Amino acid sequence: MTRTLSTPPVIEAGALSVRPQPVLPAAGGLLLRPWAEPDAPVFLSAYADEALRRWHTRRPTSEEQIVGWFDGYREDWEREKGAHWAVTGATGEVLGRTALRGFDFDDGVAWVGYWVLPAARGAGVATRALTAVAAWALDEAGFHRVELEHSVHNAASCGVAGKAGFALEGTKRRAAVHDDGPHDMHLHARVRGD
């Protein structure tokens, strides 16, 4: 059913997909770019890490599956449903991932997620990537609000969110299921003007 809104959408349909997904610079020489097929082996290797697996339950099992995901990522952009980036270092090596999903153009809200490869942790990669994505979403793409959720047990993600300017707004009870069962989730957000 199509609903008629009393207010115009915050972002007009077609406003993002008329151009290619942007490549975003981030502090410290990081570059956020769309995923490409040659990235599949490093993407798969990330999920061998037990710490990453603890917080991410949607896990690839083969490079072929990941290439399919990358195709889906391109379709997400074309359909204005999301944007997915490889976070790369100064020499082009993949250090992590970030994604902006769940585009709600009517209310101007999107959701962000991320992970970092073990070798790149502790160097501020997640914070810098998250800051760059939030700045693009709020200042260029036109969203009013970017949300981030993580398990209340994931202290590292809580720290990253705070350093990237995402205010802790509350706890969503039993809002996600991990391998060990339901988890309460912290809800963080940045809004335009923060």
C-alpha positions, 0 to 999 in steps of 0.5 A: 500500500502506498501512503501519502505523506503530509511532508515531502521526503527528506531525500528524493528518490533517485537523488543518490543512484543518479551518480556512482557510489562515492569514494570517500577519503578518511583521516590518516590516509584511509580511503573508502571505496566500493568492493571489487571481486579481487577483494573476496579473499581478504573479505573471507579471511576476516570471518576466520577471526573469532572476535569478528565472528562473535558479533557478526552472524551473517558469515560468508563461506566461500569467495564465490558467495562473497562475489555474489554479496559484492553484486548485491552491494552494487544493486543496493546502491542502484536501488537506493537501499545501501552503500558498502565500502572497503576501508583501505590503507595508504597503499590500497590494502583492505583494512576493514568494511563499513556499510550504510544500510536501511535507507529511509528517504522519507524520514532521512534515516540510515543505519551504519555498521563496520568491522576491522581486520585483526591486524588493523585494530587499535589504530583508529581505523573504525573510528576514522571510517565511521566518521567519514561515512557519517559526514558523507551521509549527513552533510552530502547525501542529505540524511538527518540521522545515522544510527548504529547498534552493537551488543551491550557486551561489545565494549570496543564498538561502544568506544568506536561509536563514542569517538566517532560522535555517535551519542548513546541513546539507550538500550534495545532489549533482546534486539539481536540474536548472536551465537550465544542467544539474544543480546541487548543492543546499545543504540547510538546515533549522530544527527545533522549538526552534531 
